[in-house]
């Protein structure tokens, strides 16, 4: 939540330059903007996939549920 400003600031800056100053937006600027956003995403990627104890329990319950529904009949 705290790092969302790093995603929004480049987009707002390009948009404000276009609206306020009348600057043109070309392909190089969009390419640079995408490089910045991908770099920020890669920097924070470990935070997005960190599993808490609660999410691990939820995943375990889902696996049990789908394990039962996929194989409803077990041979005796």
C-alpha positions in Angstrom: 0.0 0.0 0.0 2.8 2.4 0.8 4.6 1.8 -2.5 1.6 2.7 -4.6 2.9 6.2 -5.1 5.8 4.8 -7.1 3.3 3.5 -9.6 1.1 6.5 -9.7 3.7 9.3 -9.8 5.2 8.6 -13.3 1.7 8.3 -14.8 0.4 11.5 -13.2 3.6 13.4 -14.3 3.2 12.4 -17.9 -0.5 13.2 -17.8 0.0 16.6 -16.1 2.7 17.5 -18.6 0.2 16.7 -21.4 -2.7 18.6 -19.9 -1.0 21.6 -18.3 1.9 22.3 -20.6 0.5 20.8 -23.8 3.4 18.4 -24.3 3.1 15.6 -26.8 3.3 12.0 -25.7 5.3 9.9 -28.1 6.3 6.2 -28.2 9.6 6.8 -26.4 7.9 8.4 -23.4 5.5 5.5 -23.2 8.4 3.0 -23.5 10.2 4.8 -20.7 7.1 4.9 -18.6 6.7 1.2 -19.0 10.3 0.5 -18.1 9.9 2.5 -14.9 6.7 0.7 -13.9 8.1 -2.7 -14.7 11.2 -1.8 -12.6 9.1 -0.8 -9.7 7.0 -4.0 -10.1 10.2 -6.2 -10.1 11.5 -4.4 -7.0 8.3 -5.2 -5.1 7.5 -8.6 -6.5 8.6 -10.5 -3.4 6.1 -8.5 -1.3 3.2 -9.5 -3.6 3.8 -13.2 -3.3 4.6 -13.5 0.4 2.3 -16.0 2.0 1.0 -15.4 5.5 -0.1 -18.2 7.8 -3.7 -17.3 7.1 -3.3 -17.6 3.3 -1.4 -20.9 3.7 -4.4 -22.3 5.6 -6.7 -21.1 2.9 -4.6 -22.7 0.2 -4.6 -26.0 2.2 -8.4 -25.9 2.5 -8.8 -25.3 -1.2 -6.5 -28.2 -2.0 -8.5 -30.5 0.3 -11.7 -29.3 -1.2 -10.7 -29.8 -4.8 -8.9 -33.0 -4.0 -12.3 -34.4 -2.8 -14.3 -33.1 -5.7 -12.0 -34.3 -8.4 -11.9 -37.8 -7.1 -15.3 -38.3 -5.5 -15.3 -42.1 -5.6 -12.5 -44.0 -4.1 -12.1 -47.7 -4.7 -12.5 -49.9 -1.7 
